Amino acid sequence: MSPSSAQPVHLFRPSYRIDETLDEIRACLECGWTGLGFKTVEFENAWTRYTGLPHAHFVNSATAGLHLAIAVLKHTDGWRDGDEVITTPLTFVSTNHVLLWERLTPVFADVDAHLCLDPASIESRITSRTRAVMFVGLGGNTGQLPAVADLCRRRGLRLILDAAHMAGTRLNGRHVGGEADVTVFSFHAVKNLPTADGGMVCFADATLDADVRRWSWLGIDRDTYERTHSDGAYRWKYDVVHTGFKYHGNSLMAAVGLVALRHLDADNEYGRRLAAVYEDTLDAAIGRVPIGEGCTPSQHLYPVLVDNRDAVMLALNARNIYPGVHYRDNTDYRMYNSAAGQCPAAAAASARCISLPLHLLLTEDDARRVSDAVNAAVRTA
Ligand SMILES: *Cc1c(COP(=O)(O)O)cnc(C)c1O
């Protein structure tokens, strides 16, 4: 059998415990509640139990959660338009768009060997207008997050953790997130805990958690489920404090998430096994991305760094293997281009990175086949 006639190997293929998931969804349909409340509350409670984080609010995407995080902090701390947030160019654009939505200035710092923000580069970008740091745990890696958290404490900056890849990541044995003022997870269709769409915004502070619940639903101070299930008169009555957004999650997506969460640790463990196969079978010439000290990653991604990346990608595609790229340096995009050239390590990684296929339907033999193909492609590219 020629290599190209083998089954295609994709970067990511979601899989679901279908009967278990349908049972949770059926509970919503039977009681007639698919909206905010009911399963969203169950999922939030399950999430705080699982992570040990004090608060969790389920929203309809991580993009929405990141926007809420920034909006609530800007409002609470009295940030001005044009104030600066230090962020990474090596991310999905949501991370940086939300800063512009709130009329803040993204200031790009460079990444380290973990492909996460480098504390020394962050420090060099701090000005009198810096208000916060946005840290992305690429692929579930914590990189130098503890040093970044220390730096933020020392310099009086807020820390926002874009944990879109970090569902299940542990740092020194504890679930990641407690290091930041606010941590935002993604449950997008191709993340490691997929609910079609969804996210969790986790504030450390109880007042900000109460605030974000209002901000996610048009500034309304009590949700419909709470009012429907309360006693007495005035069940119809609520107050509106400000405009807010329409960003909360719903019970159907929460039902999917509740089931995925029960299996998350086992699923991530399987991802780490595939990563170990890659680790063992890839040639030494292929650049590895070290995992941060004390980190047990969710292993949402397995990134490697190669020269002639585009040629290597084409050679892999010719063998029916379809990896991904996480991410293109955001300052390559026209709208962030004014910052081009400021982050050479991110630019180099952007030109060299490949995310190898990694999902629950991939076998260890499949991973070995991918390694063989990568090794061959790198030798000839
Ligand atoms: C996917 C992703 C987001 C956005 O998540 P959504 O749930 O799709 O809105 C934000 N940041 C990073 C790093 C991501 O990978």
The ligand as a MOL file (V3000), in Angstrom:
LIG
                    3D

  0  0  0     0  0            999 V3000
M  V30 BEGIN CTAB
M  V30 COUNTS 15 15 0 0 0
M  V30 BEGIN ATOM
M  V30 1 C -10.0670 29.1600 20.0690 0
M  V30 2 C -9.3500 30.2580 20.7390 0
M  V30 3 C -10.0130 31.4080 21.2140 0
M  V30 4 C -11.4580 31.6570 20.9370 0
M  V30 5 O -12.2900 30.6410 21.3860 0
M  V30 6 P -13.8120 30.5780 20.9390 0
M  V30 7 O -14.4590 29.7210 21.9870 0
M  V30 8 O -13.8450 29.9540 19.5820 0
M  V30 9 O -14.3500 31.9580 20.9140 0
M  V30 10 C -9.2860 32.3490 21.8970 0
M  V30 11 N -7.9580 32.2020 22.1140 0
M  V30 12 C -7.2870 31.1300 21.6650 0
M  V30 13 C -5.8240 30.9980 21.9540 0
M  V30 14 C -7.9550 30.1300 20.9450 0
M  V30 15 O -7.2860 29.0790 20.4610 0
M  V30 END ATOM
M  V30 BEGIN BOND
M  V30 1 1 1 2
M  V30 2 1 2 3
M  V30 3 2 2 14
M  V30 4 1 3 4
M  V30 5 2 3 10
M  V30 6 1 4 5
M  V30 7 1 5 6
M  V30 8 2 6 7
M  V30 9 1 6 8
M  V30 10 1 6 9
M  V30 11 1 10 11
M  V30 12 2 11 12
M  V30 13 1 12 13
M  V30 14 1 12 14
M  V30 15 1 14 15
M  V30 END BOND
M  V30 END CTAB
M  END
